[in-house]
Amino acid sequence: MKLLSSQISAGTLYVVATPIGNLFDMGQRAIAVLGGVDVVAAEDTRHTQKLLTHYGVSAQLVSLHEHNERKRVGELIARLRNKDSIALVSDAGTPLVSDPGFLLVEQAVREDLPVRAVPGPSAVVAALSVCGLPTDRFVFEGFLPTRSGARRTHLARCVNESRTLVFFEASRRLPGTLADMVSVFGSDREVSLVLEISKIYERISLASVGELCRRLENGEWVCRGECVLIVSGVDHIEAIETDADRLVAALTPHLSPRRVAEVAAEIAGGGKNMFYRKALSSESSGRRD
Protein backbone atom coordinates (compact mmCIF):
# COMPACT_ATOMS: atom_id res chain seq x y z
CA MET A 1 0.00 0.00 0.00
CA LYS A 2 1.39 3.41 -0.99
CA LEU A 3 0.16 6.87 -0.18
CA LEU A 4 0.00 9.40 -2.98
CA SER A 5 2.58 12.15 -2.50
CA SER A 6 -0.26 14.61 -1.84
CA GLN A 7 -1.28 12.52 1.21
CA ILE A 8 2.11 13.01 2.89
CA SER A 9 2.11 16.52 4.32
CA ALA A 10 5.20 18.57 3.58
CA GLY A 11 7.24 19.69 6.58
CA THR A 12 5.60 17.15 8.88
CA LEU A 13 7.23 14.87 11.45
CA TYR A 14 5.53 11.46 11.64
CA VAL A 15 6.14 9.42 14.81
CA VAL A 16 5.73 5.85 13.60
CA ALA A 17 5.26 2.74 15.76
CA THR A 18 6.87 -0.48 14.50
CA PRO A 19 6.48 -4.14 15.58
CA ILE A 20 7.84 -5.29 18.95
CA GLY A 21 8.16 -8.85 17.67
CA ASN A 22 5.59 -10.12 15.21
CA LEU A 23 6.01 -8.46 11.81
CA PHE A 24 2.30 -8.90 11.06
CA ASP A 25 1.65 -6.17 13.65
CA MET A 26 2.98 -3.50 11.26
CA GLY A 27 0.11 -1.23 10.25
CA GLN A 28 -0.64 -0.41 6.62
CA ARG A 29 -0.54 3.31 7.33
CA ALA A 30 2.89 2.93 8.95
CA ILE A 31 4.21 1.12 5.85
CA ALA A 32 2.78 3.80 3.60
CA VAL A 33 4.22 6.67 5.61
CA LEU A 34 7.70 5.11 5.73
CA GLY A 35 7.61 4.70 1.95
CA GLY A 36 6.31 8.20 1.32
CA VAL A 37 8.38 10.55 3.49
CA ASP A 38 11.60 12.23 2.38
CA VAL A 39 13.68 10.72 5.17
CA VAL A 40 13.35 8.15 7.97
CA ALA A 41 15.16 8.92 11.23
CA ALA A 42 15.94 5.54 12.80
CA GLU A 43 17.44 4.43 16.10
CA ASP A 44 19.48 1.77 14.25
CA THR A 45 19.54 2.19 10.47
CA ARG A 46 20.63 -1.44 9.92
CA HIS A 47 17.69 -2.76 11.93
CA THR A 48 15.23 -0.43 10.19
CA GLN A 49 16.62 -1.27 6.75
CA LYS A 50 15.79 -4.94 7.35
CA LEU A 51 12.26 -3.95 8.35
CA LEU A 52 11.81 -1.77 5.24
CA THR A 53 13.22 -4.49 2.99
CA HIS A 54 10.73 -6.99 4.43
CA TYR A 55 7.86 -4.73 3.36
CA GLY A 56 9.42 -3.74 0.03
CA VAL A 57 9.81 -0.10 1.05
CA SER A 58 12.60 2.17 -0.16
CA ALA A 59 13.55 5.13 2.01
CA GLN A 60 16.45 7.43 2.80
CA LEU A 61 17.70 6.59 6.30
CA VAL A 62 19.53 8.71 8.86
CA SER A 63 20.48 7.62 12.35
CA LEU A 64 18.94 9.18 15.45
CA HIS A 65 20.00 7.49 18.67
CA GLU A 66 20.90 8.42 22.24
CA HIS A 67 24.50 9.25 21.33
CA ASN A 68 23.84 11.62 18.41
CA GLU A 69 20.32 12.94 18.99
CA ARG A 70 21.39 16.27 20.46
CA LYS A 71 23.65 16.98 17.47
CA ARG A 72 21.23 15.72 14.83
CA VAL A 73 18.09 17.56 15.98
CA GLY A 74 19.16 20.86 14.40
CA GLU A 75 19.70 19.22 11.02
CA LEU A 76 16.32 17.46 11.07
CA ILE A 77 14.44 20.55 12.26
CA ALA A 78 16.03 22.50 9.39
CA ARG A 79 14.75 19.89 6.96
CA LEU A 80 11.24 20.19 8.42
CA ARG A 81 11.40 23.97 8.02
CA ASN A 82 12.43 23.40 4.38
CA LYS A 83 9.25 21.32 3.96
CA ASP A 84 10.83 17.87 3.97
CA SER A 85 8.67 15.18 5.60
CA ILE A 86 10.33 12.95 8.21
CA ALA A 87 9.34 9.66 9.83
CA LEU A 88 10.76 8.88 13.27
CA VAL A 89 11.09 5.20 14.25
CA SER A 90 12.78 3.25 17.02
CA ASP A 91 14.02 -0.33 16.86
CA ALA A 92 10.70 -1.66 18.17
CA GLY A 93 7.43 -0.26 19.41
CA THR A 94 6.46 3.37 19.80
CA PRO A 95 9.30 5.94 19.68
CA LEU A 96 10.10 7.96 22.84
CA VAL A 97 8.83 5.19 25.16
CA SER A 98 12.24 4.30 26.65
CA ASP A 99 13.63 5.12 23.20
CA PRO A 100 15.25 8.16 21.54
CA GLY A 101 13.31 10.93 19.81
CA PHE A 102 12.11 13.21 22.60
CA LEU A 103 14.44 16.11 21.76
CA LEU A 104 13.34 16.09 18.12
CA VAL A 105 9.63 15.93 18.92
CA GLU A 106 9.96 18.58 21.64
CA GLN A 107 11.74 21.03 19.34
CA ALA A 108 9.27 20.45 16.49
CA VAL A 109 6.30 21.08 18.79
CA ARG A 110 7.94 24.19 20.29
CA GLU A 111 8.45 25.59 16.80
CA ASP A 112 4.85 24.78 15.90
CA LEU A 113 5.93 22.40 13.16
CA PRO A 114 3.36 19.68 12.36
CA VAL A 115 3.86 16.43 14.31
CA ARG A 116 1.62 13.46 13.62
CA ALA A 117 1.31 10.12 15.44
CA VAL A 118 1.11 6.90 13.46
CA PRO A 119 -0.10 4.60 16.25
CA GLY A 120 0.82 0.97 16.56
CA PRO A 121 2.55 -1.55 18.84
CA SER A 122 3.59 -0.56 22.36
CA ALA A 123 5.09 -3.04 24.83
CA VAL A 124 3.64 -1.06 27.75
CA VAL A 125 0.04 -1.19 26.57
CA ALA A 126 0.33 -4.74 25.20
CA ALA A 127 1.69 -6.05 28.51
CA LEU A 128 -0.95 -4.23 30.53
CA SER A 129 -3.70 -5.72 28.38
CA VAL A 130 -2.74 -9.30 29.27
CA CYS A 131 -1.09 -8.99 32.71
CA GLY A 132 -4.09 -9.84 34.90
CA LEU A 133 -3.61 -6.81 37.17
CA PRO A 134 -5.68 -3.58 37.32
CA THR A 135 -5.03 -1.32 34.34
CA ASP A 136 -7.40 1.59 34.95
CA ARG A 137 -4.58 3.60 36.56
CA PHE A 138 -0.90 2.90 35.98
CA VAL A 139 2.51 4.57 35.99
CA PHE A 140 5.35 3.67 33.60
CA GLU A 141 8.80 3.64 35.24
CA GLY A 142 10.88 2.46 32.27
CA PHE A 143 14.12 0.58 32.89
CA LEU A 144 15.33 0.32 36.48
CA PRO A 145 18.97 1.17 37.37
CA THR A 146 21.40 -1.67 36.73
CA ARG A 147 23.10 -1.51 40.15
CA SER A 148 21.26 -3.06 43.07
CA GLY A 149 21.70 -0.10 45.44
CA ALA A 150 20.35 2.44 42.98
CA ARG A 151 17.60 0.00 41.97
CA ARG A 152 16.43 -0.40 45.58
CA THR A 153 16.46 3.36 46.06
CA HIS A 154 14.28 3.78 42.98
CA LEU A 155 11.90 1.03 44.09
CA ALA A 156 11.65 2.56 47.56
CA ARG A 157 10.21 5.72 45.97
CA CYS A 158 7.44 3.56 44.50
CA VAL A 159 6.65 1.47 47.58
CA ASN A 160 3.42 3.32 48.49
CA GLU A 161 2.26 3.93 44.90
CA SER A 162 -1.42 3.00 44.60
CA ARG A 163 -1.34 2.79 40.80
CA THR A 164 -0.14 -0.29 38.93
CA LEU A 165 3.61 0.00 38.22
CA VAL A 166 5.15 -0.92 34.86
CA PHE A 167 8.87 -1.60 34.45
CA PHE A 168 11.04 -2.76 31.54
CA GLU A 169 13.86 -5.18 32.36
CA ALA A 170 16.47 -7.28 30.56
CA SER A 171 16.28 -11.01 31.24
CA ARG A 172 19.87 -11.21 32.54
CA ARG A 173 19.02 -8.69 35.29
CA LEU A 174 15.67 -10.23 36.21
CA PRO A 175 16.86 -12.38 39.18
CA GLY A 176 18.50 -9.38 40.84
CA THR A 177 15.54 -7.13 40.17
CA LEU A 178 13.03 -9.59 41.63
CA ALA A 179 15.25 -10.07 44.70
CA ASP A 180 15.35 -6.30 45.20
CA MET A 181 11.57 -6.11 44.81
CA VAL A 182 11.18 -8.72 47.57
CA SER A 183 13.46 -6.61 49.75
CA VAL A 184 11.58 -3.36 49.12
CA PHE A 185 7.97 -4.41 48.41
CA GLY A 186 7.86 -7.58 50.51
CA SER A 187 7.45 -11.12 49.18
CA ASP A 188 3.64 -10.98 48.94
CA ARG A 189 3.26 -8.13 46.43
CA GLU A 190 1.60 -9.41 43.23
CA VAL A 191 3.66 -9.17 40.08
CA SER A 192 2.91 -10.09 36.48
CA LEU A 193 5.92 -11.00 34.35
CA VAL A 194 5.24 -10.66 30.62
CA LEU A 195 7.92 -12.13 28.37
CA GLU A 196 8.60 -11.88 24.63
CA ILE A 197 5.35 -10.15 23.68
CA SER A 198 4.00 -11.33 20.29
CA LYS A 199 6.95 -13.70 19.78
CA ILE A 200 7.24 -17.51 19.82
CA TYR A 201 8.13 -17.74 23.51
CA GLU A 202 5.54 -15.24 24.75
CA ARG A 203 4.60 -16.04 28.35
CA ILE A 204 2.72 -14.46 31.25
CA SER A 205 3.29 -15.37 34.90
CA LEU A 206 1.11 -13.80 37.61
CA ALA A 207 2.19 -14.55 41.19
CA SER A 208 3.66 -12.98 44.28
CA VAL A 209 7.12 -11.55 43.74
CA GLY A 210 8.47 -14.11 46.23
CA GLU A 211 6.94 -16.96 44.22
CA LEU A 212 8.38 -15.61 40.97
CA CYS A 213 11.81 -15.50 42.62
CA ARG A 214 11.43 -19.11 43.70
CA ARG A 215 10.39 -20.28 40.23
CA LEU A 216 13.34 -18.53 38.62
CA GLU A 217 15.84 -19.88 41.17
CA ASN A 218 14.49 -23.41 40.72
CA GLY A 219 14.86 -23.19 36.96
CA GLU A 220 11.15 -23.86 36.37
CA TRP A 221 11.34 -21.64 33.30
CA VAL A 222 13.97 -19.83 31.25
CA CYS A 223 13.77 -16.09 30.72
CA ARG A 224 14.46 -14.87 27.19
CA GLY A 225 14.78 -11.39 25.76
CA GLU A 226 13.34 -8.28 27.35
CA CYS A 227 10.68 -8.46 30.02
CA VAL A 228 7.86 -6.25 31.19
CA LEU A 229 7.33 -6.40 34.95
CA ILE A 230 3.95 -5.18 36.16
CA VAL A 231 3.59 -4.68 39.91
CA SER A 232 0.30 -4.19 41.72
CA GLY A 233 -0.12 -0.91 43.55
CA VAL A 234 -0.81 -0.81 47.27
CA ASP A 235 -4.28 -0.31 48.61
CA HIS A 236 -4.64 3.42 49.25
CA ILE A 237 -5.97 2.94 52.78
CA GLU A 238 -3.14 0.51 53.52
CA ALA A 239 -0.59 3.08 52.34
CA ILE A 240 -2.13 5.79 54.50
CA GLU A 241 -2.12 3.48 57.54
CA THR A 242 1.53 2.60 56.95
CA ASP A 243 2.55 6.25 56.65
CA ALA A 244 0.46 7.17 59.71
CA ASP A 245 2.16 4.49 61.82
CA ARG A 246 5.63 5.69 60.79
CA LEU A 247 4.74 9.33 61.45
CA VAL A 248 3.31 8.60 64.89
CA ALA A 249 6.28 6.41 65.79
CA ALA A 250 8.65 9.24 64.91
CA LEU A 251 6.74 11.90 66.86
CA THR A 252 5.71 9.99 70.00
CA PRO A 253 9.08 10.08 71.79
CA HIS A 254 9.13 13.88 71.54
CA LEU A 255 5.51 15.03 71.96
CA SER A 256 2.42 14.31 74.05
CA PRO A 257 -0.26 12.12 72.41
CA ARG A 258 -2.50 15.14 71.92
CA ARG A 259 0.31 17.14 70.29
CA VAL A 260 1.29 14.13 68.17
CA ALA A 261 -2.29 14.00 66.86
CA GLU A 262 -2.27 17.72 66.02
CA VAL A 263 1.08 17.68 64.24
CA ALA A 264 0.46 14.39 62.38
CA ALA A 265 -2.95 15.54 61.16
CA GLU A 266 -1.43 18.79 59.95
CA ILE A 267 1.35 16.99 58.06
CA ALA A 268 -0.55 14.02 56.63
CA GLY A 269 -4.14 15.20 56.64
CA GLY A 270 -7.02 13.27 58.11
CA GLY A 271 -8.72 13.27 61.49
CA LYS A 272 -6.82 13.89 64.72
CA ASN A 273 -8.67 11.07 66.50
CA MET A 274 -6.96 8.35 64.45
CA PHE A 275 -3.53 9.78 65.20
CA TYR A 276 -4.41 10.28 68.87
CA ARG A 277 -5.37 6.60 69.25
CA LYS A 278 -2.19 5.52 67.51
CA ALA A 279 -0.11 7.81 69.73
CA LEU A 280 -1.69 6.40 72.89
CA SER A 281 -1.07 2.86 71.67
CA SER A 282 2.52 3.67 70.74
CA GLU A 283 3.13 5.37 74.10
CA SER A 284 1.70 2.40 76.02
CA SER A 285 3.84 -0.01 74.00
CA GLY A 286 6.91 2.10 74.75
CA ARG A 287 6.22 2.03 78.47
CA ARG A 288 5.89 -1.78 78.44
CA ASP A 289 9.24 -2.00 76.72
C-alpha positions as CSV (number, residue, x, y, z in Angstrom):
1,M,0.0,0.0,0.0
2,K,1.4,3.4,-1.0
3,L,0.2,6.9,-0.2
4,L,0.0,9.4,-3.0
5,S,2.6,12.1,-2.5
6,S,-0.3,14.6,-1.8
7,Q,-1.3,12.5,1.2
8,I,2.1,13.0,2.9
9,S,2.1,16.5,4.3
10,A,5.2,18.6,3.6
11,G,7.2,19.7,6.6
12,T,5.6,17.1,8.9
13,L,7.2,14.9,11.5
14,Y,5.5,11.5,11.6
15,V,6.1,9.4,14.8
16,V,5.7,5.8,13.6
17,A,5.3,2.7,15.8
18,T,6.9,-0.5,14.5
19,P,6.5,-4.1,15.6
20,I,7.8,-5.3,19.0
21,G,8.2,-8.8,17.7
22,N,5.6,-10.1,15.2
23,L,6.0,-8.5,11.8
24,F,2.3,-8.9,11.1
25,D,1.7,-6.2,13.6
26,M,3.0,-3.5,11.3
27,G,0.1,-1.2,10.2
28,Q,-0.6,-0.4,6.6
29,R,-0.5,3.3,7.3
30,A,2.9,2.9,8.9
31,I,4.2,1.1,5.9
32,A,2.8,3.8,3.6
33,V,4.2,6.7,5.6
34,L,7.7,5.1,5.7
35,G,7.6,4.7,2.0
36,G,6.3,8.2,1.3
37,V,8.4,10.5,3.5
38,D,11.6,12.2,2.4
39,V,13.7,10.7,5.2
40,V,13.4,8.1,8.0
41,A,15.2,8.9,11.2
42,A,15.9,5.5,12.8
43,E,17.4,4.4,16.1
44,D,19.5,1.8,14.2
45,T,19.5,2.2,10.5
46,R,20.6,-1.4,9.9
47,H,17.7,-2.8,11.9
48,T,15.2,-0.4,10.2
49,Q,16.6,-1.3,6.8
50,K,15.8,-4.9,7.4
51,L,12.3,-3.9,8.3
52,L,11.8,-1.8,5.2
53,T,13.2,-4.5,3.0
54,H,10.7,-7.0,4.4
55,Y,7.9,-4.7,3.4
56,G,9.4,-3.7,0.0
57,V,9.8,-0.1,1.1
58,S,12.6,2.2,-0.2
59,A,13.6,5.1,2.0
60,Q,16.4,7.4,2.8
61,L,17.7,6.6,6.3
62,V,19.5,8.7,8.9
63,S,20.5,7.6,12.4
64,L,18.9,9.2,15.4
65,H,20.0,7.5,18.7
66,E,20.9,8.4,22.2
67,H,24.5,9.2,21.3
68,N,23.8,11.6,18.4
69,E,20.3,12.9,19.0
70,R,21.4,16.3,20.5
71,K,23.6,17.0,17.5
72,R,21.2,15.7,14.8
73,V,18.1,17.6,16.0
74,G,19.2,20.9,14.4
75,E,19.7,19.2,11.0
76,L,16.3,17.5,11.1
77,I,14.4,20.5,12.3
78,A,16.0,22.5,9.4
79,R,14.7,19.9,7.0
80,L,11.2,20.2,8.4
81,R,11.4,24.0,8.0
82,N,12.4,23.4,4.4
83,K,9.2,21.3,4.0
84,D,10.8,17.9,4.0
85,S,8.7,15.2,5.6
86,I,10.3,13.0,8.2
87,A,9.3,9.7,9.8
88,L,10.8,8.9,13.3
89,V,11.1,5.2,14.2
90,S,12.8,3.2,17.0
91,D,14.0,-0.3,16.9
92,A,10.7,-1.7,18.2
93,G,7.4,-0.3,19.4
94,T,6.5,3.4,19.8
95,P,9.3,5.9,19.7
96,L,10.1,8.0,22.8
97,V,8.8,5.2,25.2
98,S,12.2,4.3,26.7
99,D,13.6,5.1,23.2
100,P,15.3,8.2,21.5
101,G,13.3,10.9,19.8
102,F,12.1,13.2,22.6
103,L,14.4,16.1,21.8
104,L,13.3,16.1,18.1
105,V,9.6,15.9,18.9
106,E,10.0,18.6,21.6
107,Q,11.7,21.0,19.3
108,A,9.3,20.4,16.5
109,V,6.3,21.1,18.8
110,R,7.9,24.2,20.3
111,E,8.4,25.6,16.8
112,D,4.8,24.8,15.9
113,L,5.9,22.4,13.2
114,P,3.4,19.7,12.4
115,V,3.9,16.4,14.3
116,R,1.6,13.5,13.6
117,A,1.3,10.1,15.4
118,V,1.1,6.9,13.5
119,P,-0.1,4.6,16.3
120,G,0.8,1.0,16.6
121,P,2.6,-1.6,18.8
122,S,3.6,-0.6,22.4
123,A,5.1,-3.0,24.8
124,V,3.6,-1.1,27.7
125,V,0.0,-1.2,26.6
126,A,0.3,-4.7,25.2
127,A,1.7,-6.1,28.5
128,L,-1.0,-4.2,30.5
129,S,-3.7,-5.7,28.4
130,V,-2.7,-9.3,29.3
131,C,-1.1,-9.0,32.7
132,G,-4.1,-9.8,34.9
133,L,-3.6,-6.8,37.2
134,P,-5.7,-3.6,37.3
135,T,-5.0,-1.3,34.3
136,D,-7.4,1.6,35.0
137,R,-4.6,3.6,36.6
138,F,-0.9,2.9,36.0
139,V,2.5,4.6,36.0
140,F,5.3,3.7,33.6
141,E,8.8,3.6,35.2
142,G,10.9,2.5,32.3
143,F,14.1,0.6,32.9
144,L,15.3,0.3,36.5
145,P,19.0,1.2,37.4
146,T,21.4,-1.7,36.7
147,R,23.1,-1.5,40.1
148,S,21.3,-3.1,43.1
149,G,21.7,-0.1,45.4
150,A,20.4,2.4,43.0
151,R,17.6,0.0,42.0
152,R,16.4,-0.4,45.6
153,T,16.5,3.4,46.1
154,H,14.3,3.8,43.0
155,L,11.9,1.0,44.1
156,A,11.6,2.6,47.6
157,R,10.2,5.7,46.0
158,C,7.4,3.6,44.5
159,V,6.7,1.5,47.6
160,N,3.4,3.3,48.5
161,E,2.3,3.9,44.9
162,S,-1.4,3.0,44.6
163,R,-1.3,2.8,40.8
164,T,-0.1,-0.3,38.9
165,L,3.6,0.0,38.2
166,V,5.2,-0.9,34.9
167,F,8.9,-1.6,34.5
168,F,11.0,-2.8,31.5
169,E,13.9,-5.2,32.4
170,A,16.5,-7.3,30.6
171,S,16.3,-11.0,31.2
172,R,19.9,-11.2,32.5
173,R,19.0,-8.7,35.3
174,L,15.7,-10.2,36.2
175,P,16.9,-12.4,39.2
176,G,18.5,-9.4,40.8
177,T,15.5,-7.1,40.2
178,L,13.0,-9.6,41.6
179,A,15.2,-10.1,44.7
180,D,15.4,-6.3,45.2
181,M,11.6,-6.1,44.8
182,V,11.2,-8.7,47.6
183,S,13.5,-6.6,49.7
184,V,11.6,-3.4,49.1
185,F,8.0,-4.4,48.4
186,G,7.9,-7.6,50.5
187,S,7.5,-11.1,49.2
188,D,3.6,-11.0,48.9
189,R,3.3,-8.1,46.4
190,E,1.6,-9.4,43.2
191,V,3.7,-9.2,40.1
192,S,2.9,-10.1,36.5
193,L,5.9,-11.0,34.3
194,V,5.2,-10.7,30.6
195,L,7.9,-12.1,28.4
196,E,8.6,-11.9,24.6
197,I,5.3,-10.2,23.7
198,S,4.0,-11.3,20.3
199,K,6.9,-13.7,19.8
200,I,7.2,-17.5,19.8
201,Y,8.1,-17.7,23.5
202,E,5.5,-15.2,24.8
203,R,4.6,-16.0,28.3
204,I,2.7,-14.5,31.3
205,S,3.3,-15.4,34.9
206,L,1.1,-13.8,37.6
207,A,2.2,-14.5,41.2
208,S,3.7,-13.0,44.3
209,V,7.1,-11.5,43.7
210,G,8.5,-14.1,46.2
211,E,6.9,-17.0,44.2
212,L,8.4,-15.6,41.0
213,C,11.8,-15.5,42.6
214,R,11.4,-19.1,43.7
215,R,10.4,-20.3,40.2
216,L,13.3,-18.5,38.6
217,E,15.8,-19.9,41.2
218,N,14.5,-23.4,40.7
219,G,14.9,-23.2,37.0
220,E,11.1,-23.9,36.4
221,W,11.3,-21.6,33.3
222,V,14.0,-19.8,31.3
223,C,13.8,-16.1,30.7
224,R,14.5,-14.9,27.2
225,G,14.8,-11.4,25.8
226,E,13.3,-8.3,27.3
227,C,10.7,-8.5,30.0
228,V,7.9,-6.3,31.2
229,L,7.3,-6.4,34.9
230,I,4.0,-5.2,36.2
231,V,3.6,-4.7,39.9
232,S,0.3,-4.2,41.7
233,G,-0.1,-0.9,43.5
234,V,-0.8,-0.8,47.3
235,D,-4.3,-0.3,48.6
236,H,-4.6,3.4,49.3
237,I,-6.0,2.9,52.8
238,E,-3.1,0.5,53.5
239,A,-0.6,3.1,52.3
240,I,-2.1,5.8,54.5
241,E,-2.1,3.5,57.5
242,T,1.5,2.6,57.0
243,D,2.6,6.2,56.7
244,A,0.5,7.2,59.7
245,D,2.2,4.5,61.8
246,R,5.6,5.7,60.8
247,L,4.7,9.3,61.4
248,V,3.3,8.6,64.9
249,A,6.3,6.4,65.8
250,A,8.7,9.2,64.9
251,L,6.7,11.9,66.9
252,T,5.7,10.0,70.0
253,P,9.1,10.1,71.8
254,H,9.1,13.9,71.5
255,L,5.5,15.0,72.0
256,S,2.4,14.3,74.0
257,P,-0.3,12.1,72.4
258,R,-2.5,15.1,71.9
259,R,0.3,17.1,70.3
260,V,1.3,14.1,68.2
261,A,-2.3,14.0,66.9
262,E,-2.3,17.7,66.0
263,V,1.1,17.7,64.2
264,A,0.5,14.4,62.4
265,A,-3.0,15.5,61.2
266,E,-1.4,18.8,59.9
267,I,1.4,17.0,58.1
268,A,-0.6,14.0,56.6
269,G,-4.1,15.2,56.6
270,G,-7.0,13.3,58.1
271,G,-8.7,13.3,61.5
272,K,-6.8,13.9,64.7
273,N,-8.7,11.1,66.5
274,M,-7.0,8.3,64.4
275,F,-3.5,9.8,65.2
276,Y,-4.4,10.3,68.9
277,R,-5.4,6.6,69.3
278,K,-2.2,5.5,67.5
279,A,-0.1,7.8,69.7
280,L,-1.7,6.4,72.9
281,S,-1.1,2.9,71.7
282,S,2.5,3.7,70.7
283,E,3.1,5.4,74.1
284,S,1.7,2.4,76.0
285,S,3.8,0.0,74.0
286,G,6.9,2.1,74.7
287,R,6.2,2.0,78.5
288,R,5.9,-1.8,78.4
289,D,9.2,-2.0,76.7
